[in-house]
Amino acid sequence: MLLVLLLGVAPTITAQHNHPAPEKLGTVVFPTACMVAAQPQFNRAVALLHSFAYSESEKAFQQVLTADRSCAMAHWGVAMTYYHQLWEPPLNKSSYAKGASELGQIKKESPRSTRESQYIAALQTVYSNADKQSLRERMIGYEHSMADVAKSNPSDMEAQVFFALALLSTAPPTDKTHANQKKAVALLEPLYAMNPQHPGIPHYLIHAYDNAEMARQGVQAALDYSKIAPSAPHALHMPSHIFTRLGMWNESVASNQAARGAAREHGDTGEELHAMDYLTYAYLQLGRADDAAKVVADLREMSGLQGNFKAGYAATAMPTRLAIERGDWKRAVSLEPAADAPPEAQAVAVWARAIGFARLGNGNEASVEAAKLAQLERQLRNGGKDYWADQVKIQAGEAQSWIAFANGDDKAAIKSLSAAADLEDSIEKLPLTPGPIIPAREQYAELFLELKQPDAALTQFETSLKQSPGRRNALLGANKAAELSKNEEKTKLYEAELQKLPNR
């Protein structure tokens, strides 16, 4: 029996007759062989899963199991809540053990359809053979299995949607053709027209479009998603991925203010800090440095920053953005990573100190920090984290460039930043962050300004702005470079762009 559920659970009315807003998570249809009475809660659990409300989704699937202990798909659902396909890390040792245990509780005699057995078997590829296969290999295996599920069940919308998510999870950051993203879009856009209230479809479309090439195609999904599932903090935040890509800073501020408040209400520190990082970034682009500083100051009042990659990265990146974007080099050299931050987050603070010392003319101290970056890169490379090793390699190249500049070696400075910018341009960012603290290409342009080569600076600023539209410092730099180059046409162009920015 198919049950269409508009997920709205009215809370109990208090004696004062207060009426909190009903829960709104979107519309999900996921028929199962479980008890009919448990179906609405199962649909709700899947809706929460599609908005990455993993903890709440797990609770909802557990409630299904309370109602129907034989519900095999509820065990599948719990295991899915441990597999964070687009987050970092997607699966750790603890989550692997929990998910494998959950799937192991499915009894052979549990009633389920052939379709449900296919879903379960697909997920088993993630939770099996960890001693023989890397996580990357198992994720690709899951993607291929979900392709078969989707092909075998063409009328099952959920199979298509979960297959699209699997495609996004395995998209190589080095693939600038965005092949997997385009495959996901081809699956999702037709479904979106037919199912405009499904939470997963606009969510995954936003992720698919979260790149410089495709971002403009994601505006409608961004505008829709927060209205479809406003009860999920992540749904309030996700539109800002597109807004950030397009330089829509006021929209990003509104999105992340709402997401931050909702995450706090839900007690989700990781999601709150993720929204705060995007909020800090947007405030800085609007010239609202005092507001950005207030957000960063709030970190001192927060707990739960340890042992969580998502939280630790944001907590390290936010004060770094504040210092570096404002050119506060003295503040930059005092930065420290969040407690227990992993090496890829530690590198952000080490990089800030290296840049700060170099820009203050202290090449020796900067070199000490650059050596730490090289060590962190090796640590990440040896640990199989090539994406993050490359990010630290970019940071090390930037640091070496500014050290060379401080030491008067202009040729080495240009060579190092050119290589760093080229490498950064070849790799897509992960959803974890709104972007690098300062794009390498923008720093390359700044270097040419320092070297009194405004023509070269203007070229690099314009290249950077194509990839990261609306960045305040890049617009200011492009305007200055155009003026110094006596390029009247470009000066007028960037003067007009700057007039759109408040607090110039």
MINU-216023 format. One line per field, with one value per residue (C-alpha): x, z, y; residue in one letter; chain. Coordinates in nm, 2 decimals, decimal comma. Example, Ala and Ser with C-alpha at 12.3 -4.5 7.8 and 13.67 -1.06 7.14 Angstrom:
c1	[1,23; 1,37] .
c3	[0,78; 0,71] .
c2	[-0,45; -0,11] .
resn	[A; S] .
chain	[A; A] .
! end
This chain:
c1	[0,00; 0,14; 0,10; 0,17; 0,28; 0,29; 0,53; 0,35; 0,33; 0,13; 0,27; 0,06; -0,13; -0,02; -0,25; -0,18; -0,29; 0,04; 0,08; 0,44; 0,49; 0,41; 0,71; 0,76; 1,01; 0,87; 0,68; 0,82; 0,68; 0,88; 0,66; 0,79; 0,68; 0,67; 0,35; 0,12; 0,09; 0,47; 0,47; 0,42; 0,71; 0,92; 0,85; 0,94; 1,27; 1,36; 1,27; 1,50; 1,77; 1,74; 1,80; 2,11; 1,93; 2,11; 2,06; 1,69; 1,65; 1,81; 1,56; 1,28; 1,39; 1,43; 1,07; 0,97; 1,15; 0,97; 0,65; 0,76; 1,07; 1,07; 1,10; 1,41; 1,42; 1,42; 1,76; 1,87; 1,76; 1,96; 2,27; 2,21; 2,22; 2,58; 2,69; 2,74; 2,81; 2,89; 3,04; 3,39; 3,46; 3,18; 3,23; 3,47; 3,55; 3,28; 3,01; 3,12; 3,09; 2,75; 2,62; 2,75; 2,59; 2,26; 2,25; 2,35; 2,03; 1,82; 1,68; 1,65; 1,28; 1,21; 0,94; 1,07; 1,03; 1,29; 1,33; 1,40; 1,65; 1,83; 1,86; 2,00; 2,25; 2,37; 2,44; 2,62; 2,89; 2,97; 2,96; 3,16; 3,52; 3,68; 3,99; 4,02; 3,89; 3,93; 3,63; 3,66; 3,64; 3,34; 3,16; 3,21; 3,07; 2,77; 2,72; 2,73; 2,49; 2,25; 2,27; 2,13; 1,86; 1,75; 1,76; 1,56; 1,30; 1,25; 0,92; 1,08; 1,16; 1,36; 1,59; 1,66; 1,72; 1,95; 2,14; 2,19; 2,33; 2,57; 2,69; 2,76; 2,95; 3,19; 3,25; 3,62; 3,72; 3,97; 3,70; 3,63; 3,39; 3,16; 3,05; 2,89; 2,72; 2,56; 2,44; 2,28; 2,11; 1,98; 1,81; 1,69; 1,55; 1,27; 1,18; 1,17; 0,91; 0,69; 0,76; 0,82; 0,79; 1,04; 1,33; 1,61; 1,57; 1,65; 1,91; 2,11; 2,05; 2,22; 2,52; 2,53; 2,53; 2,78; 3,06; 3,16; 3,04; 2,69; 2,60; 2,35; 2,14; 2,09; 1,92; 1,56; 1,65; 1,82; 1,52; 1,28; 1,46; 1,44; 1,06; 1,01; 1,19; 1,22; 1,22; 1,56; 1,85; 2,06; 1,78; 1,79; 2,17; 2,20; 2,08; 2,38; 2,60; 2,46; 2,44; 2,81; 2,90; 2,72; 2,82; 2,46; 2,59; 2,27; 2,08; 2,36; 2,35; 1,97; 2,01; 2,28; 2,13; 1,82; 2,02; 2,23; 1,93; 1,76; 2,07; 2,11; 1,75; 1,82; 2,15; 2,34; 2,68; 2,84; 2,56; 2,56; 2,93; 2,90; 2,64; 2,85; 3,15; 2,94; 2,79; 3,13; 3,24; 2,93; 2,96; 3,32; 3,22; 2,96; 3,21; 3,03; 3,35; 3,21; 2,92; 3,17; 3,38; 3,07; 3,01; 3,37; 3,36; 3,06; 3,30; 3,43; 3,08; 3,04; 3,12; 3,14; 3,41; 3,63; 3,62; 3,40; 3,57; 3,30; 3,30; 3,67; 3,73; 3,48; 3,60; 3,95; 3,85; 3,63; 3,89; 4,14; 3,89; 3,84; 4,21; 4,33; 4,05; 4,11; 4,49; 4,53; 4,87; 4,94; 4,62; 4,70; 5,03; 4,85; 4,59; 4,57; 4,36; 4,06; 4,14; 4,19; 4,15; 4,26; 4,57; 4,37; 4,21; 4,54; 4,69; 4,45; 4,59; 4,95; 4,90; 4,76; 5,07; 5,30; 5,12; 5,10; 5,47; 5,57; 5,35; 5,50; 5,84; 5,95; 6,07; 6,24; 5,93; 5,72; 5,96; 5,92; 5,54; 5,59; 5,80; 5,50; 5,28; 5,51; 5,50; 5,12; 5,10; 5,32; 5,11; 4,79; 4,94; 5,07; 4,72; 4,56; 4,39; 4,51; 4,25; 4,35; 4,72; 4,67; 4,49; 4,79; 5,03; 4,84; 4,87; 5,24; 5,29; 5,12; 5,33; 5,65; 5,56; 5,50; 5,82; 6,01; 5,85; 5,95; 6,31; 6,32; 6,31; 6,03; 6,09; 6,05; 5,74; 5,57; 5,66; 5,53; 5,20; 5,14; 5,18; 4,95; 4,68; 4,70; 4,66; 4,37; 4,19; 4,22; 4,04; 3,68; 3,62; 3,43; 3,09; 3,26; 3,36; 3,24; 3,58; 3,95; 4,03; 4,17; 4,17; 4,52; 4,44; 4,34; 4,66; 4,85; 4,69; 4,77; 5,13; 5,15; 5,01; 5,28; 5,53; 5,39; 5,27; 4,91; 4,84; 4,93; 4,74; 4,42; 4,43; 4,46; 4,19; 3,95; 4,03; 3,97; 3,64; 3,51; 3,56; 3,45; 3,22; 3,16; 3,46; 3,51; 3,89; 3,91; 3,68; 3,88; 4,20; 4,07; 3,96; 4,30; 4,48; 4,26; 4,33; 4,71; 4,70; 4,51; 4,24; 3,95; 3,69; 3,78; 3,81; 3,45; 3,34; 3,48; 3,38; 3,02; 3,06; 3,20; 2,91; 2,68; 2,88; 2,78; 3,05; 3,30] .
c3	[0,00; -0,10; 0,16; 0,05; 0,36; 0,39; 0,69; 0,94; 1,29; 1,51; 1,86; 2,17; 2,25; 2,58; 2,85; 2,72; 2,37; 2,22; 1,87; 1,76; 1,39; 1,27; 1,15; 0,78; 0,61; 0,27; 0,10; 0,08; -0,05; 0,03; 0,04; 0,24; 0,35; 0,71; 0,91; 0,75; 1,08; 1,08; 0,72; 0,81; 1,05; 0,80; 0,54; 0,80; 0,87; 0,51; 0,47; 0,76; 0,60; 0,27; 0,47; 0,65; 0,98; 1,07; 1,44; 1,42; 1,13; 1,33; 1,61; 1,37; 1,22; 1,57; 1,64; 1,33; 1,48; 1,81; 1,62; 1,39; 1,50; 1,18; 0,96; 0,76; 0,59; 0,92; 0,99; 0,65; 0,74; 1,06; 0,88; 0,62; 0,89; 0,97; 0,61; 0,55; 0,18; 0,12; 0,46; 0,60; 0,68; 0,50; 0,74; 1,03; 1,22; 1,48; 1,23; 1,02; 1,32; 1,41; 1,05; 1,00; 1,32; 1,22; 0,89; 1,07; 1,27; 0,96; 0,99; 0,68; 0,74; 0,77; 0,52; 0,23; -0,14; -0,40; -0,43; -0,06; -0,07; -0,35; -0,13; 0,16; -0,06; -0,21; 0,13; 0,23; -0,02; 0,21; 0,53; 0,41; 0,33; 0,50; 0,56; 0,18; 0,02; 0,08; 0,17; -0,18; -0,34; -0,13; -0,21; -0,58; -0,53; -0,36; -0,65; -0,90; -0,69; -0,66; -1,04; -1,07; -0,81; -1,01; -1,34; -1,20; -1,04; -1,29; -1,13; -0,78; -0,73; -0,42; -0,61; -0,86; -0,59; -0,38; -0,70; -0,77; -0,42; -0,47; -0,80; -0,62; -0,34; -0,58; -0,81; -0,83; -0,71; -1,00; -1,26; -1,39; -1,65; -1,36; -1,53; -1,22; -1,12; -1,47; -1,45; -1,12; -1,26; -1,56; -1,30; -1,07; -1,28; -1,44; -1,10; -0,95; -1,20; -1,10; -0,72; -0,63; -0,25; -0,22; 0,01; -0,14; -0,50; -0,45; -0,18; -0,42; -0,71; -0,50; -0,44; -0,81; -0,91; -0,64; -0,88; -1,09; -1,42; -1,31; -1,02; -1,20; -1,28; -0,91; -0,81; -0,83; -0,62; -0,37; -0,34; -0,30; -0,06; 0,25; 0,19; 0,14; 0,46; 0,70; 1,00; 0,90; 0,98; 0,69; 0,45; 0,57; 0,51; 0,18; -0,04; 0,06; -0,13; -0,45; -0,31; -0,22; -0,57; -0,73; -0,49; -0,35; -0,01; 0,14; 0,06; 0,21; 0,53; 0,56; 0,48; 0,74; 1,01; 0,99; 0,97; 1,27; 1,49; 1,39; 1,45; 1,79; 1,88; 1,76; 1,96; 1,64; 1,70; 1,38; 1,17; 1,37; 1,31; 0,94; 0,91; 1,11; 0,88; 0,57; 0,76; 0,85; 0,49; 0,36; 0,62; 0,52; 0,15; 0,25; 0,44; 0,77; 0,95; 1,30; 1,24; 1,13; 1,44; 1,66; 1,50; 1,56; 1,92; 1,98; 1,95; 2,30; 2,44; 2,26; 2,36; 2,17; 1,93; 1,99; 1,82; 1,53; 1,20; 1,07; 1,39; 1,43; 1,07; 1,09; 1,43; 1,29; 0,96; 1,09; 1,29; 1,01; 0,76; 0,98; 1,02; 0,67; 0,48; 0,67; 0,63; 1,01; 1,00; 1,37; 1,45; 1,19; 1,36; 1,69; 1,55; 1,68; 1,55; 1,74; 2,01; 1,87; 1,52; 1,25; 1,04; 0,75; 0,99; 1,18; 0,85; 0,81; 1,13; 1,04; 0,70; 0,85; 1,07; 0,78; 0,57; 0,86; 0,94; 0,57; 0,52; 0,83; 0,67; 0,91; 0,66; 0,92; 1,14; 0,83; 0,71; 1,04; 0,98; 0,62; 0,73; 0,95; 0,64; 0,46; 0,75; 0,76; 0,38; 0,42; 0,71; 0,50; 0,19; 0,39; 0,54; 0,20; 0,22; -0,11; -0,15; 0,18; 0,11; -0,21; -0,02; 0,21; -0,08; -0,22; 0,12; 0,14; -0,21; -0,11; 0,20; 0,01; -0,24; 0,03; 0,20; -0,12; -0,17; 0,19; 0,11; -0,22; -0,45; -0,69; -0,95; -0,69; -0,55; -0,89; -0,97; -0,64; -0,64; -1,01; -0,94; -0,63; -0,82; -1,11; -0,87; -0,68; -1,01; -1,10; -0,79; -0,68; -0,32; -0,09; 0,06; 0,39; 0,32; 0,13; -0,03; 0,06; 0,30; 0,01; -0,34; -0,46; -0,79; -0,60; -0,39; -0,72; -0,84; -0,51; -0,55; -0,89; -0,73; -0,47; -0,75; -0,93; -1,23; -1,25; -1,60; -1,48; -1,15; -1,34; -1,55; -1,25; -1,05; -1,35; -1,37; -1,00; -1,01; -1,28; -1,05; -0,73; -0,82; -0,60; -0,36; -0,21; -0,20; -0,56; -0,68; -0,48; -0,62; -0,98; -0,95; -0,82; -1,09; -1,36; -1,23; -1,21; -1,56; -1,68; -1,82; -1,82; -1,94; -1,67; -1,41; -1,48; -1,48; -1,14; -0,99; -1,09; -0,93; -0,61; -0,59; -0,53; -0,22; 0,11; 0,34; 0,07] .
c2	[0,00; 0,34; 0,61; 0,97; 1,16; 1,53; 1,52; 1,74; 1,62; 1,86; 1,89; 1,85; 2,17; 2,32; 2,45; 2,80; 2,69; 2,77; 2,62; 2,57; 2,54; 2,18; 1,98; 2,01; 1,79; 1,74; 1,46; 1,11; 0,79; 0,47; 0,16; -0,13; -0,48; -0,36; -0,31; -0,06; 0,12; 0,19; 0,33; 0,70; 0,69; 0,51; 0,78; 1,05; 0,87; 0,87; 1,24; 1,32; 1,10; 1,30; 1,62; 1,47; 1,49; 1,17; 1,15; 1,23; 0,99; 0,71; 0,77; 0,76; 0,43; 0,29; 0,39; 0,19; -0,11; -0,06; -0,09; -0,38; -0,57; -0,77; -0,46; -0,53; -0,19; -0,01; -0,18; -0,07; 0,28; 0,29; 0,17; 0,44; 0,71; 0,61; 0,64; 1,01; 1,01; 1,37; 1,45; 1,41; 1,14; 0,95; 0,65; 0,60; 0,28; 0,34; 0,41; 0,11; -0,12; 0,01; -0,01; -0,36; -0,47; -0,32; -0,50; -0,81; -0,80; -0,85; -1,20; -1,42; -1,47; -1,10; -1,02; -0,80; -0,76; -0,83; -0,46; -0,42; -0,70; -0,51; -0,20; -0,40; -0,59; -0,26; -0,12; -0,44; -0,34; -0,04; -0,24; -0,55; -0,63; -0,33; -0,54; -0,60; -0,29; 0,08; 0,30; 0,46; 0,11; 0,02; 0,35; 0,29; -0,06; 0,08; 0,33; 0,04; -0,16; 0,13; 0,17; -0,18; -0,11; 0,20; 0,01; -0,29; -0,06; 0,23; 0,34; 0,35; 0,72; 0,66; 0,42; 0,69; 0,95; 0,74; 0,64; 1,01; 1,06; 0,77; 0,93; 1,26; 1,07; 0,92; 1,22; 1,27; 1,62; 1,63; 1,58; 1,93; 1,79; 1,71; 1,39; 1,23; 1,55; 1,58; 1,22; 1,30; 1,61; 1,40; 1,17; 1,43; 1,72; 1,52; 1,38; 1,73; 1,84; 1,55; 1,56; 1,92; 1,86; 1,58; 1,69; 1,49; 1,60; 1,97; 1,89; 1,67; 1,90; 2,18; 1,95; 1,86; 2,22; 2,33; 2,42; 2,72; 2,56; 2,47; 2,69; 2,91; 2,61; 2,55; 2,87; 2,73; 2,43; 2,66; 2,88; 2,58; 2,35; 2,56; 2,60; 2,22; 2,11; 2,41; 2,18; 2,04; 2,27; 2,14; 2,23; 2,59; 2,60; 2,42; 2,70; 2,91; 2,67; 2,81; 3,17; 3,15; 3,02; 3,32; 3,59; 3,63; 3,74; 3,88; 3,56; 3,35; 3,55; 3,50; 3,13; 3,07; 3,28; 3,06; 2,74; 2,84; 2,91; 2,59; 2,38; 2,53; 2,44; 2,08; 2,06; 2,00; 2,16; 2,04; 2,18; 2,51; 2,56; 2,47; 2,74; 2,98; 2,93; 3,01; 3,31; 3,45; 3,42; 3,60; 3,88; 3,94; 3,97; 4,23; 4,43; 4,35; 4,27; 4,35; 4,10; 3,84; 3,91; 3,86; 3,52; 3,42; 3,55; 3,31; 3,02; 3,09; 3,02; 2,69; 2,34; 2,01; 2,13; 1,83; 1,50; 1,62; 1,68; 1,91; 2,12; 2,13; 2,24; 2,52; 2,63; 2,66; 2,82; 3,09; 3,30; 3,24; 3,39; 3,69; 3,76; 3,68; 3,85; 4,17; 4,15; 4,13; 3,96; 4,01; 3,83; 3,56; 3,46; 3,39; 3,15; 2,80; 2,51; 2,39; 2,13; 1,78; 1,91; 1,66; 1,74; 1,89; 2,14; 2,20; 2,30; 2,60; 2,76; 2,67; 2,82; 3,14; 3,17; 3,12; 3,38; 3,62; 3,60; 3,63; 3,93; 4,09; 4,04; 3,76; 3,50; 3,28; 3,23; 3,18; 2,91; 2,72; 2,71; 2,62; 2,32; 2,21; 2,23; 2,00; 1,76; 1,77; 1,71; 1,39; 1,27; 1,31; 1,15; 0,85; 0,82; 0,79; 1,13; 1,26; 1,53; 1,69; 1,64; 1,84; 2,11; 2,14; 2,13; 2,43; 2,61; 2,53; 2,67; 2,99; 3,02; 2,96; 3,23; 3,49; 3,38; 3,43; 3,77; 3,87; 3,76; 3,96; 3,66; 3,78; 3,51; 3,23; 3,40; 3,41; 3,05; 2,91; 3,09; 3,02; 2,64; 2,67; 2,85; 2,60; 2,30; 2,46; 2,54; 2,17; 2,04; 2,10; 2,19; 1,96; 2,06; 2,11; 2,47; 2,77; 2,79; 2,84; 3,11; 3,32; 3,16; 3,09; 3,27; 3,58; 3,57; 3,54; 3,86; 4,03; 3,93; 4,10; 4,42; 4,40; 4,36; 4,66; 4,46; 4,58; 4,44; 4,09; 4,15; 4,25; 3,93; 3,71; 3,90; 3,86; 3,48; 3,45; 3,63; 3,40; 3,11; 3,30; 3,58; 3,87; 3,83; 4,17; 4,18; 4,05; 4,33; 4,59; 4,44; 4,43; 4,80; 4,90; 4,71; 4,86; 5,21; 5,15; 5,01; 5,32; 5,09; 5,32; 5,07; 4,81; 5,08; 5,19; 4,83; 4,75; 5,08; 5,00; 4,65; 4,81; 5,05; 4,75; 4,65; 4,81; 4,95; 4,98] .
resn	[M; L; L; V; L; L; L; G; V; A; P; T; I; T; A; Q; H; N; H; P; A; P; E; K; L; G; T; V; V; F; P; T; A; C; M; V; A; A; Q; P; Q; F; N; R; A; V; A; L; L; H; S; F; A; Y; S; E; S; E; K; A; F; Q; Q; V; L; T; A; D; R; S; C; A; M; A; H; W; G; V; A; M; T; Y; Y; H; Q; L; W; E; P; P; L; N; K; S; S; Y; A; K; G; A; S; E; L; G; Q; I; K; K; E; S; P; R; S; T; R; E; S; Q; Y; I; A; A; L; Q; T; V; Y; S; N; A; D; K; Q; S; L; R; E; R; M; I; G; Y; E; H; S; M; A; D; V; A; K; S; N; P; S; D; M; E; A; Q; V; F; F; A; L; A; L; L; S; T; A; P; P; T; D; K; T; H; A; N; Q; K; K; A; V; A; L; L; E; P; L; Y; A; M; N; P; Q; H; P; G; I; P; H; Y; L; I; H; A; Y; D; N; A; E; M; A; R; Q; G; V; Q; A; A; L; D; Y; S; K; I; A; P; S; A; P; H; A; L; H; M; P; S; H; I; F; T; R; L; G; M; W; N; E; S; V; A; S; N; Q; A; A; R; G; A; A; R; E; H; G; D; T; G; E; E; L; H; A; M; D; Y; L; T; Y; A; Y; L; Q; L; G; R; A; D; D; A; A; K; V; V; A; D; L; R; E; M; S; G; L; Q; G; N; F; K; A; G; Y; A; A; T; A; M; P; T; R; L; A; I; E; R; G; D; W; K; R; A; V; S; L; E; P; A; A; D; A; P; P; E; A; Q; A; V; A; V; W; A; R; A; I; G; F; A; R; L; G; N; G; N; E; A; S; V; E; A; A; K; L; A; Q; L; E; R; Q; L; R; N; G; G; K; D; Y; W; A; D; Q; V; K; I; Q; A; G; E; A; Q; S; W; I; A; F; A; N; G; D; D; K; A; A; I; K; S; L; S; A; A; A; D; L; E; D; S; I; E; K; L; P; L; T; P; G; P; I; I; P; A; R; E; Q; Y; A; E; L; F; L; E; L; K; Q; P; D; A; A; L; T; Q; F; E; T; S; L; K; Q; S; P; G; R; R; N; A; L; L; G; A; N; K; A; A; E; L; S; K; N; E; E; K; T; K; L; Y; E; A; E; L; Q; K; L; P; N; R] .
chain	[A; A; A; A; A; A; A; A; A; A; A; A; A; A; A; A; A; A; A; A; A; A; A; A; A; A; A; A; A; A; A; A; A; A; A; A; A; A; A; A; A; A; A; A; A; A; A; A; A; A; A; A; A; A; A; A; A; A; A; A; A; A; A; A; A; A; A; A; A; A; A; A; A; A; A; A; A; A; A; A; A; A; A; A; A; A; A; A; A; A; A; A; A; A; A; A; A; A; A; A; A; A; A; A; A; A; A; A; A; A; A; A; A; A; A; A; A; A; A; A; A; A; A; A; A; A; A; A; A; A; A; A; A; A; A; A; A; A; A; A; A; A; A; A; A; A; A; A; A; A; A; A; A; A; A; A; A; A; A; A; A; A; A; A; A; A; A; A; A; A; A; A; A; A; A; A; A; A; A; A; A; A; A; A; A; A; A; A; A; A; A; A; A; A; A; A; A; A; A; A; A; A; A; A; A; A; A; A; A; A; A; A; A; A; A; A; A; A; A; A; A; A; A; A; A; A; A; A; A; A; A; A; A; A; A; A; A; A; A; A; A; A; A; A; A; A; A; A; A; A; A; A; A; A; A; A; A; A; A; A; A; A; A; A; A; A; A; A; A; A; A; A; A; A; A; A; A; A; A; A; A; A; A; A; A; A; A; A; A; A; A; A; A; A; A; A; A; A; A; A; A; A; A; A; A; A; A; A; A; A; A; A; A; A; A; A; A; A; A; A; A; A; A; A; A; A; A; A; A; A; A; A; A; A; A; A; A; A; A; A; A; A; A; A; A; A; A; A; A; A; A; A; A; A; A; A; A; A; A; A; A; A; A; A; A; A; A; A; A; A; A; A; A; A; A; A; A; A; A; A; A; A; A; A; A; A; A; A; A; A; A; A; A; A; A; A; A; A; A; A; A; A; A; A; A; A; A; A; A; A; A; A; A; A; A; A; A; A; A; A; A; A; A; A; A; A; A; A; A; A; A; A; A; A; A; A; A; A; A; A; A; A; A; A; A; A; A; A; A; A; A; A; A; A; A; A; A; A; A; A; A; A; A; A; A; A; A; A; A; A; A; A; A; A; A; A; A; A; A; A; A; A; A; A; A; A; A; A; A; A; A; A; A; A; A; A; A; A; A; A; A; A; A; A] .
! end
